[in-house]
Amino acid sequence: MTYAGHDRDDMRAATEHALSAHAGSGRPYRYGMGRGGAHAGSAAPHPPGQGWRTPDAGMPLYAQQIAYPAAAQYVPPATSIPQEPAKKKRRKAFWIGLIVALLCIALAGLLVLNMLGIFGGKSKRQGTSGQLEGKTAEEIQAELDRVVDEGMFNISIAATVMMERGDAPAELRIENVPGNRYLMKVGIVRDDTGERLYETDLIEPNHHIQQDTLDVSLPKGTYECTAVFSAYDPETEEQIGQAAAKMTIQVAA
């Protein structure tokens, strides 16, 4: 064994410590070269390359400095976050864009329907503005001058309807006169079976239905019917009353 790598102060301290420990033993202390040579009482510094030993054990004494490595610090491996493929990103963006576009189209459609009165708080309307065709100027003016008292409801429909075929347009001459205060809806029902042959949407005052096709195609024959007029509040569209009139429908073929 050799002793190396330490300065003279470290070597001297080791020697003094060894001598002090041996002083109380009563035995002579020997310094040697590792081969049995000795100089009694010698306290000379230990030269490089030589060792200290006691005469009993024959074991060299070393003053050593042991450098312990610093505690290894655990560093977790870097977590690798998988990146979404570019193709998948493009597909995802496409579907998101498509959904947004469809929602915009749906909202625009609802807005248009609401403006037309088909969807929303306002019911569908039917009829042509103005009074029935075929009236004279005096009849038109007289109707405009007529004042219908509140709570009253003026009804108008052809008493007899002539049809060439059961599915042909019929001259119904339904009118909500200008003096009426209410919206109107008209339904035609067969007296013998109770079958509903026709029904209108809401008709505003000063509007009329000159011609229309029945909801049911009738075979040749004569049919006694009842026209039921329902009045509705123009603001709330709540039904507030009904009136009825008898009529006849004749189908030629």
FENWO-V130859 format. One record per residue. N is the residue number from 1. RES is the residue in one letter. D_FIRST is the distance of its C-alpha to the first C-alpha in whole Angstrom. Layout:
n->N res->RES d_first->D_FIRST
n->N res->RES d_first->D_FIRST
This chain:
n->1 res->M d_first->0
n->2 res->T d_first->4
n->3 res->Y d_first->7
n->4 res->A d_first->10
n->5 res->G d_first->13
n->6 res->H d_first->15
n->7 res->D d_first->18
n->8 res->R d_first->18
n->9 res->D d_first->20
n->10 res->D d_first->17
n->11 res->M d_first->15
n->12 res->R d_first->18
n->13 res->A d_first->19
n->14 res->A d_first->16
n->15 res->T d_first->17
n->16 res->E d_first->20
n->17 res->H d_first->20
n->18 res->A d_first->18
n->19 res->L d_first->20
n->20 res->S d_first->23
n->21 res->A d_first->22
n->22 res->H d_first->22
n->23 res->A d_first->25
n->24 res->G d_first->27
n->25 res->S d_first->26
n->26 res->G d_first->28
n->27 res->R d_first->25
n->28 res->P d_first->23
n->29 res->Y d_first->20
n->30 res->R d_first->18
n->31 res->Y d_first->15
n->32 res->G d_first->13
n->33 res->M d_first->11
n->34 res->G d_first->9
n->35 res->R d_first->12
n->36 res->G d_first->15
n->37 res->G d_first->17
n->38 res->A d_first->18
n->39 res->H d_first->20
n->40 res->A d_first->22
n->41 res->G d_first->23
n->42 res->S d_first->21
n->43 res->A d_first->20
n->44 res->A d_first->19
n->45 res->P d_first->17
n->46 res->H d_first->14
n->47 res->P d_first->13
n->48 res->P d_first->11
n->49 res->G d_first->8
n->50 res->Q d_first->8
n->51 res->G d_first->7
n->52 res->W d_first->10
n->53 res->R d_first->11
n->54 res->T d_first->15
n->55 res->P d_first->17
n->56 res->D d_first->18
n->57 res->A d_first->15
n->58 res->G d_first->12
n->59 res->M d_first->10
n->60 res->P d_first->8
n->61 res->L d_first->10
n->62 res->Y d_first->9
n->63 res->A d_first->12
n->64 res->Q d_first->12
n->65 res->Q d_first->15
n->66 res->I d_first->16
n->67 res->A d_first->19
n->68 res->Y d_first->21
n->69 res->P d_first->23
n->70 res->A d_first->27
n->71 res->A d_first->29
n->72 res->A d_first->31
n->73 res->Q d_first->34
n->74 res->Y d_first->37
n->75 res->V d_first->39
n->76 res->P d_first->42
n->77 res->P d_first->43
n->78 res->A d_first->46
n->79 res->T d_first->49
n->80 res->S d_first->51
n->81 res->I d_first->55
n->82 res->P d_first->57
n->83 res->Q d_first->60
n->84 res->E d_first->63
n->85 res->P d_first->65
n->86 res->A d_first->67
n->87 res->K d_first->70
n->88 res->K d_first->70
n->89 res->K d_first->70
n->90 res->R d_first->73
n->91 res->R d_first->75
n->92 res->K d_first->74
n->93 res->A d_first->76
n->94 res->F d_first->79
n->95 res->W d_first->79
n->96 res->I d_first->79
n->97 res->G d_first->81
n->98 res->L d_first->84
n->99 res->I d_first->84
n->100 res->V d_first->85
n->101 res->A d_first->87
n->102 res->L d_first->89
n->103 res->L d_first->89
n->104 res->C d_first->91
n->105 res->I d_first->93
n->106 res->A d_first->94
n->107 res->L d_first->94
n->108 res->A d_first->97
n->109 res->G d_first->99
n->110 res->L d_first->99
n->111 res->L d_first->100
n->112 res->V d_first->103
n->113 res->L d_first->104
n->114 res->N d_first->104
n->115 res->M d_first->106
n->116 res->L d_first->109
n->117 res->G d_first->109
n->118 res->I d_first->108
n->119 res->F d_first->105
n->120 res->G d_first->105
n->121 res->G d_first->107
n->122 res->K d_first->110
n->123 res->S d_first->112
n->124 res->K d_first->113
n->125 res->R d_first->116
n->126 res->Q d_first->119
n->127 res->G d_first->123
n->128 res->T d_first->124
n->129 res->S d_first->125
n->130 res->G d_first->129
n->131 res->Q d_first->132
n->132 res->L d_first->133
n->133 res->E d_first->134
n->134 res->G d_first->138
n->135 res->K d_first->139
n->136 res->T d_first->142
n->137 res->A d_first->141
n->138 res->E d_first->143
n->139 res->E d_first->141
n->140 res->I d_first->138
n->141 res->Q d_first->139
n->142 res->A d_first->140
n->143 res->E d_first->137
n->144 res->L d_first->135
n->145 res->D d_first->138
n->146 res->R d_first->137
n->147 res->V d_first->136
n->148 res->V d_first->134
n->149 res->D d_first->134
n->150 res->E d_first->130
n->151 res->G d_first->130
n->152 res->M d_first->132
n->153 res->F d_first->131
n->154 res->N d_first->133
n->155 res->I d_first->132
n->156 res->S d_first->134
n->157 res->I d_first->133
n->158 res->A d_first->136
n->159 res->A d_first->138
n->160 res->T d_first->138
n->161 res->V d_first->136
n->162 res->M d_first->137
n->163 res->M d_first->134
n->164 res->E d_first->135
n->165 res->R d_first->132
n->166 res->G d_first->129
n->167 res->D d_first->126
n->168 res->A d_first->128
n->169 res->P d_first->128
n->170 res->A d_first->130
n->171 res->E d_first->132
n->172 res->L d_first->131
n->173 res->R d_first->132
n->174 res->I d_first->130
n->175 res->E d_first->130
n->176 res->N d_first->128
n->177 res->V d_first->131
n->178 res->P d_first->130
n->179 res->G d_first->132
n->180 res->N d_first->129
n->181 res->R d_first->126
n->182 res->Y d_first->124
n->183 res->L d_first->122
n->184 res->M d_first->124
n->185 res->K d_first->122
n->186 res->V d_first->125
n->187 res->G d_first->125
n->188 res->I d_first->127
n->189 res->V d_first->128
n->190 res->R d_first->130
n->191 res->D d_first->133
n->192 res->D d_first->133
n->193 res->T d_first->129
n->194 res->G d_first->128
n->195 res->E d_first->125
n->196 res->R d_first->124
n->197 res->L d_first->125
n->198 res->Y d_first->124
n->199 res->E d_first->122
n->200 res->T d_first->121
n->201 res->D d_first->118
n->202 res->L d_first->119
n->203 res->I d_first->122
n->204 res->E d_first->122
n->205 res->P d_first->126
n->206 res->N d_first->128
n->207 res->H d_first->126
n->208 res->H d_first->127
n->209 res->I d_first->127
n->210 res->Q d_first->129
n->211 res->Q d_first->128
n->212 res->D d_first->126
n->213 res->T d_first->125
n->214 res->L d_first->125
n->215 res->D d_first->122
n->216 res->V d_first->123
n->217 res->S d_first->125
n->218 res->L d_first->129
n->219 res->P d_first->131
n->220 res->K d_first->135
n->221 res->G d_first->137
n->222 res->T d_first->138
n->223 res->Y d_first->135
n->224 res->E d_first->136
n->225 res->C d_first->133
n->226 res->T d_first->132
n->227 res->A d_first->130
n->228 res->V d_first->128
n->229 res->F d_first->127
n->230 res->S d_first->124
n->231 res->A d_first->124
n->232 res->Y d_first->121
n->233 res->D d_first->120
n->234 res->P d_first->119
n->235 res->E d_first->116
n->236 res->T d_first->114
n->237 res->E d_first->116
n->238 res->E d_first->117
n->239 res->Q d_first->120
n->240 res->I d_first->123
n->241 res->G d_first->126
n->242 res->Q d_first->127
n->243 res->A d_first->131
n->244 res->A d_first->132
n->245 res->A d_first->135
n->246 res->K d_first->136
n->247 res->M d_first->136
n->248 res->T d_first->137
n->249 res->I d_first->135
n->250 res->Q d_first->137
n->251 res->V d_first->135
n->252 res->A d_first->138
n->253 res->A d_first->135
